[in-house]
Amino acid sequence: MTTLTRAHERLREELADSGVTLPGAPDEVDLLLTELEYAWRPPVFENRSLVYGSFVLPGERSLIQIDNLVELLDMDMSVDQARRFSDGRSSFIVRRADGSTQLACFRRTIQYEADLAEIEQSTGAAIVQRTVMGVTRVFTPTGVVEWNGHRWRHRPSARVYLPSVRTAVPEAPRSLLLGLLDIAVHWLSPARIGATFLLDLNPQEHDDHGLDLSAALPSPNLSVLQRHHYPALFAVLGQTDLATLVSADGDIGMLGVGLRSSIASESAIHLDAGMRHRSAARYTWDHDHTVAFVVSEDGPVTLFRHGKPIAVCLGVPD
């Protein structure tokens, strides 16, 4: 039985006021509240607010599915003592409603949002984290619940958006669309890095017409289908403007590609948005075999086809 304080009940009320519902059975939600409250208002040690991370596992779930990545250690101590071993990056405490506690020691850092979203998907655990930047968040089956400094907000995960994107782009493989959504929604959007991915769905019709390659940067055989390539893509896109070319096989072509528009597309497309969005809309109007994934620096991700937005994925909280 989890003992809740007034602070935990206030947190429950604040979440409800923000329209956020935590998943799980009542005893699991109570346990998750204690973990979220601790991460949100952590102890201060030598004038430092501590980083933190924990997994709240439903009774039938296990971290064994990721056993090549993690070592689990039993903890014969109080929860307050156990929490001191968690850094929220490579070590997390694992809690269950039955009162058991373990320490999960990962063999690599898993601090990135995309890593934790993937682990939540494979294990069913609710994952609480306080990042090195002081952001408090919890990963759930439907997305990320995050404190933005003013209120709690829920951001849907890439997998939530996948069905509607597949409907809009039915000829693209599921894995390709999920890869593009993953890097856009869980990597670039939270970091407020603007980018454009230009997906060529018909390489037989592809040519360089409309592309300005004068300042383009070649890619070292990176692919949006390979998750371990994402950190390299994240790094280069944080230092590169303009568009990135993606083949129907998921391969990254040139980066830093300018998009030229025809006089006809400029006359046809009058978009009340920034240059990145207008360029993508006009290019897809001129080239009907392309789809543009545009990540705004403000967070939202917009897909364009035939000059029109066909899907919008919400970005980071305001």
Buried (B, 14 or more C-beta within 10 A) or exposed (E): EBEBEEBBEEBBEBBEEBEBEBBBEEBBBBBBBBBBBBBBEBEEEEEEEBBBBBBBBBEEBBBEEBEEBBEBEEBEEEBEEBBEBBBBBBBBBBBBBEEEBBBBBBEEEBBBBBBBBBBBBEBBBBBBBBBEEEBBBBBBEBBBBBBBEEBBBBBEBBBBBBEBBBEBBEEBBEEBBBBBBBBBBBBBBBBBBBBBBBBBBEEEEBEEEBBBBEEBBEBEEBBBBBBEBBEBBBEBBBEBBBBBBBBBEBBBBBBBBBBEBBEEBEEBBEBEBEEBBBBBBBBBBBBEBBBBBBBBBEBBBBBBBEBEBBBBBBBBBE
